[in-house]
């Protein structure tokens, strides 16, 4: 019975270790760019993005409002700036190279 308890404890600790950040695969460059860009967005912009995504998922194709268009343009510029910080010409280039890397890897 004691061995069984020790095994359960060992498995529980192993699972906890596997979930820890140092045992997770590193983020892709695209994910890093996206995360950095999202961290720069305001709470209001994040909420607006969330609502746009929900609308798209519901199949509600609509024209974005002027405020939404400005927010999307600003976010796109932030994505490009973050991609350039890492060494790409633009976010689009990072996406192309990221997809090629994923296919090769």
N, CA, C and O of each residue as an XYZ file, in Angstrom:
420
protein
N       0.821     -1.192      0.000
C       0.000      0.000      0.000
C       0.865      1.255      0.000
O       0.526      2.243     -0.652
N       1.981      1.221      0.728
C       2.865      2.376      0.804
C       3.509      2.660     -0.563
O       3.678      3.820     -0.940
N       3.864      1.610     -1.294
C       4.456      1.775     -2.619
C       3.457      2.425     -3.557
O       3.818      3.288     -4.357
N       2.203      2.014     -3.461
C       1.148      2.585     -4.304
C       0.996      4.081     -4.017
O       0.864      4.871     -4.952
N       1.013      4.473     -2.777
C       0.908      5.873     -2.384
C       2.107      6.656     -2.915
O       1.954      7.768     -3.419
N       3.291      6.074     -2.802
C       4.491      6.739     -3.300
C       4.417      6.929     -4.821
O       4.828      7.966     -5.341
N       3.897      5.932     -5.518
C       3.755      6.036     -6.972
C       2.756      7.131     -7.345
O       2.995      7.901     -8.275
N       1.644      7.200     -6.624
C       0.656      8.244     -6.897
C       1.261      9.624     -6.667
O       1.053     10.546     -7.455
N       2.013      9.751     -5.573
C       2.662     11.032     -5.288
C       3.679     11.387     -6.375
O       3.765     12.537     -6.805
N       4.439     10.394     -6.808
C       5.440     10.629     -7.850
C       4.759     11.043     -9.155
O       5.230     11.959     -9.829
N       3.673     10.389     -9.516
C       2.940     10.741    -10.734
C       2.351     12.143    -10.643
O       2.385     12.900    -11.613
N       1.816     12.483     -9.491
C       1.244     13.815     -9.289
C       2.331     14.878     -9.444
O       2.109     15.899    -10.095
N       3.492     14.650     -8.858
C       4.589     15.598     -8.954
C       5.125     15.689    -10.386
O       5.476     16.773    -10.850
N       5.188     14.555    -11.082
C       5.644     14.543    -12.468
C       4.698     15.345    -13.360
O       5.144     16.116    -14.210
N       3.408     15.162    -13.168
C       2.426     15.922    -13.954
C       2.546     17.414    -13.679
O       2.439     18.222    -14.601
N       2.767     17.786    -12.429
C       2.949     19.195    -12.089
C       4.199     19.751    -12.772
O       4.185     20.872    -13.281
N       5.265     18.975    -12.781
C       6.497     19.411    -13.451
C       6.286     19.576    -14.954
O       6.780     20.531    -15.554
N       5.554     18.647    -15.558
C       5.306     18.719    -16.999
C       4.512     19.962    -17.383
O       4.644     20.457    -18.503
N       3.690     20.472    -16.469
C       2.909     21.675    -16.732
C       3.710     22.951    -16.481
O       3.281     24.032    -16.885
N       4.849     22.849    -15.830
C       5.621     24.040    -15.498
C       6.214     24.663    -16.761
O       6.501     23.953    -17.725
N       6.399     25.984    -16.763
C       6.844     26.695    -17.972
C       8.162     26.184    -18.559
O       8.308     26.147    -19.781
N       9.119     25.792    -17.725
C      10.402     25.369    -18.273
C      10.316     24.062    -19.057
O      11.254     23.726    -19.779
N       9.228     23.321    -18.936
C       9.064     22.081    -19.689
C       8.131     22.244    -20.883
O       7.789     21.263    -21.543
N       7.719     23.478    -21.162
C       6.855     23.744    -22.302
C       7.725     24.093    -23.503
O       8.799     24.673    -23.338
N       7.280     23.750    -24.703
C       8.063     24.120    -25.880
C       8.114     25.642    -25.994
O       7.166     26.320    -25.597
N       9.198     26.184    -26.527
C       9.283     27.637    -26.663
C       8.225     28.144    -27.629
O       7.824     27.444    -28.560
N       7.780     29.369    -27.392
C       6.786     29.968    -28.273
C       7.400     30.214    -29.640
O       8.585     30.523    -29.759
N       6.582     30.075    -30.661
C       7.051     30.401    -32.006
C       7.245     31.918    -32.088
O       6.708     32.668    -31.273
N       8.011     32.352    -33.074
C       8.216     33.790    -33.253
C       6.896     34.498    -33.529
O       6.675     35.609    -33.046
N       6.018     33.863    -34.303
C       4.712     34.475    -34.582
C       3.924     34.697    -33.297
O       3.319     35.752    -33.104
N       3.935     33.702    -32.429
C       3.214     33.808    -31.162
C       3.814     34.916    -30.309
O       3.084     35.670    -29.665
N       5.139     35.018    -30.302
C       5.792     36.085    -29.540
C       5.392     37.459    -30.063
O       5.105     38.368    -29.284
N       5.373     37.606    -31.383
C       4.985     38.875    -31.999
C       3.546     39.213    -31.623
O       3.254     40.334    -31.207
N       2.649     38.238    -31.772
C       1.232     38.465    -31.466
C       1.032     38.815    -29.997
O       0.264     39.722    -29.676
N       1.712     38.106    -29.104
C       1.576     38.377    -27.671
C       2.061     39.780    -27.322
O       1.413     40.493    -26.557
N       3.199     40.172    -27.885
C       3.731     41.515    -27.615
C       2.789     42.594    -28.126
O       2.588     43.614    -27.468
N       2.211     42.366    -29.300
C       1.284     43.351    -29.866
C       0.020     43.445    -29.011
O      -0.480     44.542    -28.764
N      -0.496     42.309    -28.562
C      -1.709     42.329    -27.741
C      -1.469     43.002    -26.392
O      -2.370     43.644    -25.851
N      -0.267     42.860    -25.850
C       0.045     43.504    -24.571
C       0.031     45.024    -24.683
O      -0.148     45.721    -23.684
N       0.222     45.537    -25.897
C       0.224     46.979    -26.104
C      -1.180     47.535    -26.336
O      -1.384     48.748    -26.277
N      -2.140     46.663    -26.598
C      -3.519     47.107    -26.858
C      -4.195     47.510    -25.545
O      -3.930     46.938    -24.488
N      -5.062     48.494    -25.642
C      -5.811     48.931    -24.456
C      -6.897     47.907    -24.127
O      -7.258     47.077    -24.961
N      -7.401     47.981    -22.917
C      -8.502     47.085    -22.527
C      -9.711     47.282    -23.434
O     -10.391     46.323    -23.797
N      -9.968     48.531    -23.793
C     -11.096     48.832    -24.677
C     -10.900     48.173    -26.051
O     -11.833     47.598    -26.611
N      -9.679     48.267    -26.580
C      -9.392     47.650    -27.878
C      -9.480     46.130    -27.805
O      -9.993     45.488    -28.722
N      -8.984     45.562    -26.724
C      -9.074     44.107    -26.557
C     -10.529     43.652    -26.511
O     -10.885     42.633    -27.101
N     -11.360     44.406    -25.815
C     -12.785     44.068    -25.739
C     -13.433     44.168    -27.122
O     -14.265     43.339    -27.490
N     -13.042     45.191    -27.880
C     -13.575     45.364    -29.229
C     -13.139     44.201    -30.125
O     -13.934     43.694    -30.916
N     -11.871     43.778    -30.000
C     -11.389     42.631    -30.775
C     -12.184     41.382    -30.429
O     -12.574     40.610    -31.306
N     -12.413     41.201    -29.152
C     -13.170     40.028    -28.694
C     -14.568     40.019    -29.306
O     -15.040     38.980    -29.767
N     -15.228     41.174    -29.309
C     -16.578     41.257    -29.880
C     -16.564     40.999    -31.388
O     -17.474     40.366    -31.923
N     -15.530     41.490    -32.068
C     -15.421     41.232    -33.509
C     -15.248     39.741    -33.785
O     -15.849     39.203    -34.715
N     -14.436     39.087    -32.986
C     -14.222     37.641    -33.152
C     -15.529     36.891    -32.912
O     -15.877     35.987    -33.672
N     -16.245     37.262    -31.867
C     -17.525     36.604    -31.569
C     -18.498     36.796    -32.722
O     -19.190     35.858    -33.117
N     -18.554     38.027    -33.270
C     -19.432     38.286    -34.415
C     -19.058     37.409    -35.610
O     -19.934     36.862    -36.280
N     -17.764     37.278    -35.874
C     -17.310     36.452    -37.002
C     -17.653     34.983    -36.791
O     -18.054     34.291    -37.727
N     -17.493     34.509    -35.550
C     -17.792     33.113    -35.249
C     -19.277     32.817    -35.417
O     -19.660     31.702    -35.770
N     -20.103     33.814    -35.163
C     -21.553     33.636    -35.323
C     -21.964     33.735    -36.781
O     -23.122     33.502    -37.127
N     -21.001     34.086    -37.640
C     -21.317     34.215    -39.057
C     -21.858     35.576    -39.411
O     -22.399     35.770    -40.499
N     -21.718     36.517    -38.509
C     -22.230     37.866    -38.736
C     -21.237     38.711    -39.510
O     -20.509     39.511    -38.922
N     -21.202     38.541    -40.822
C     -20.318     39.355    -41.654
C     -20.900     40.759    -41.743
O     -21.987     40.965    -42.283
N     -20.159     41.716    -41.204
C     -20.626     43.091    -41.248
C     -19.438     44.006    -41.481
O     -18.288     43.613    -41.285
N     -19.717     45.193    -41.890
C     -18.661     46.178    -42.086
C     -18.273     46.744    -40.729
O     -19.138     47.160    -39.959
N     -16.954     46.762    -40.426
C     -16.535     47.312    -39.128
C     -16.851     48.801    -39.040
O     -16.851     49.512    -40.045
N     -17.117     49.250    -37.838
C     -17.355     50.678    -37.618
C     -16.044     51.436    -37.838
O     -14.981     50.827    -37.960
N     -16.127     52.749    -37.888
C     -14.918     53.561    -38.070
C     -13.940     53.324    -36.917
O     -12.736     53.204    -37.140
N     -14.441     53.257    -35.716
C     -13.595     53.018    -34.534
C     -12.932     51.637    -34.612
O     -11.748     51.492    -34.308
N     -13.701     50.634    -35.020
C     -13.146     49.281    -35.163
C     -12.078     49.239    -36.248
O     -11.048     48.586    -36.080
N     -12.314     49.935    -37.365
C     -11.335     49.981    -38.447
C     -10.038     50.633    -37.985
O      -8.949     50.158    -38.306
N     -10.157     51.721    -37.231
C      -8.962     52.391    -36.705
C      -8.211     51.484    -35.736
O      -6.981     51.428    -35.758
N      -8.948     50.781    -34.893
C      -8.329     49.877    -33.933
C      -7.602     48.750    -34.659
O      -6.483     48.398    -34.284
N      -8.224     48.177    -35.696
C      -7.604     47.095    -36.461
C      -6.360     47.583    -37.203
O      -5.360     46.870    -37.281
N      -6.423     48.798    -37.746
C      -5.259     49.364    -38.441
C      -4.111     49.595    -37.453
O      -2.955     49.313    -37.766
N      -4.430     50.104    -36.272
C      -3.404     50.329    -35.252
C      -2.795     49.009    -34.799
O      -1.584     48.916    -34.599
N      -3.630     47.992    -34.638
C      -3.123     46.682    -34.219
C      -2.234     46.085    -35.304
O      -1.209     45.475    -35.001
N      -2.618     46.257    -36.551
C      -1.805     45.762    -37.667
C      -0.445     46.461    -37.686
O       0.580     45.822    -37.924
N      -0.437     47.765    -37.436
C       0.825     48.508    -37.388
C       1.691     48.028    -36.224
O       2.913     47.943    -36.347
N       1.052     47.715    -35.096
C       1.792     47.203    -33.939
C       2.390     45.838    -34.250
O       3.526     45.557    -33.869
N       1.632     44.983    -34.941
C       2.156     43.671    -35.345
C       3.385     43.842    -36.242
O       4.386     43.145    -36.076
N       3.296     44.777    -37.194
C       4.432     45.024    -38.080
C       5.642     45.533    -37.300
O       6.770     45.102    -37.540
N       5.401     46.450    -36.369
C       6.501     47.001    -35.565
C       7.170     45.911    -34.727
O       8.396     45.869    -34.625
N       6.378     45.043    -34.138
C       6.940     43.954    -33.327
C       7.714     42.965    -34.203
O       8.760     42.459    -33.798
N       7.198     42.696    -35.397
C       7.898     41.803    -36.320
C       9.239     42.419    -36.720
O      10.244     41.715    -36.822
N       9.252     43.719    -36.941
C      10.491     44.405    -37.307
C      11.496     44.377    -36.164
O      12.700     44.280    -36.402
N      11.019     44.462    -34.933
C      11.921     44.385    -33.775
C      12.670     43.057    -33.744
O      13.816     42.993    -33.300
N      12.017     42.000    -34.217
C      12.621     40.666    -34.207
C      13.506     40.449    -35.439
O      14.331     39.536    -35.456
N      13.336     41.292    -36.477
C      14.192     41.168    -37.653
C      13.476     40.916    -38.965
O      14.128     40.753    -39.997
N      12.155     40.881    -38.952
C      11.401     40.707    -40.187
C      11.080     42.078    -40.786
O      11.144     43.093    -40.092
N      10.738     42.103    -42.066
C      10.338     43.359    -42.710
C       8.928     43.748    -42.301
O       8.606     44.932    -42.197
N       8.084     42.736    -42.069
C       6.686     42.972    -41.706
C       6.129     41.726    -41.030
O       6.776     40.679    -40.993
N       4.919     41.857    -40.497
C       4.266     40.699    -39.899
C       3.919     39.683    -40.976
O       3.978     38.476    -40.739
N       3.555     40.171    -42.163
C       3.229     39.259    -43.270
C       4.434     38.382    -43.620
O       4.281     37.189    -43.881
N       5.636     38.977    -43.627
C       6.837     38.189    -43.894
C       7.044     37.154    -42.787
O       7.388     36.005    -43.063
N       6.837     37.561    -41.549
C       6.985     36.628    -40.413
C       6.002     35.472    -40.555
O       6.347     34.322    -40.282
N       4.774     35.777    -40.983
C       3.782     34.712    -41.189
C       4.227     33.755    -42.289
O       4.143     32.536    -42.132
N       4.699     34.308    -43.398
C       5.152     33.443    -44.515
C       6.300     32.550    -44.064
O       6.289     31.343    -44.303
N       7.278     33.143    -43.419
C       8.439     32.358    -42.990
C       8.063     31.402    -41.871
O       8.626     30.312    -41.774
N       7.128     31.794    -41.034
C       6.667     30.910    -39.962
C       5.976     29.681    -40.509
O       6.172     28.578    -39.998
N       5.176     29.855    -41.536
C       4.478     28.711    -42.144
C       5.467     27.798    -42.841
O       5.326     26.576    -42.780
N       6.471     28.370    -43.507
C       7.479     27.561    -44.168
C       8.263     26.763    -43.144
O       8.542     25.582    -43.350
N       8.623     27.414    -42.026
C       9.362     26.740    -40.969
C       8.539     25.595    -40.390
O       9.066     24.514    -40.126
N       7.234     25.839    -40.194
C       6.381     24.794    -39.626
C       6.271     23.605    -40.574
O       6.255     22.457    -40.130
N       6.197     23.867    -41.853
C       6.077     22.782    -42.830
C       7.378     21.982    -42.872
O       7.354     20.751    -42.883
N       8.514     22.684    -42.895
C       9.808     21.996    -42.933
C      10.075     21.261    -41.640
O      10.584     20.140    -41.644
N       9.726     21.901    -40.522
C      10.030     21.301    -39.211
C       9.085     20.240    -38.909
O       9.176     19.616    -37.852
